[in-house]
Amino acid sequence: MGRYVTVSAKVRRELLEEARRLNINVSELIRRALEEEVRRRKLVNLEEKLKKKHNTLAKIEIDEIVRLIREDREAR
């Protein structure tokens, strides 16, 4: 396994007590929530990058690319 670190958060005592009464594994819940948020943020960042690249890619003419590929293949 990878290296682990301990993180902490302050929550109202009543909230923690209620979570314990409901048999909520707080550590697992925090771990899952953090993993999901990291995954979500990565997807948002990727989407932003793709949107930026879309403008560049939209300028490329497919017919020109196909022509260049064919020329390259014929030259070999």
PyMOL commands that set and color helices and strands:
alter all, ss='L'
color gray80, all
select helices_A, chain A and resi 13-21+26-58+62-75
alter helices_A, ss='H'
color red, helices_A
deselect
rebuild
show_as cartoon
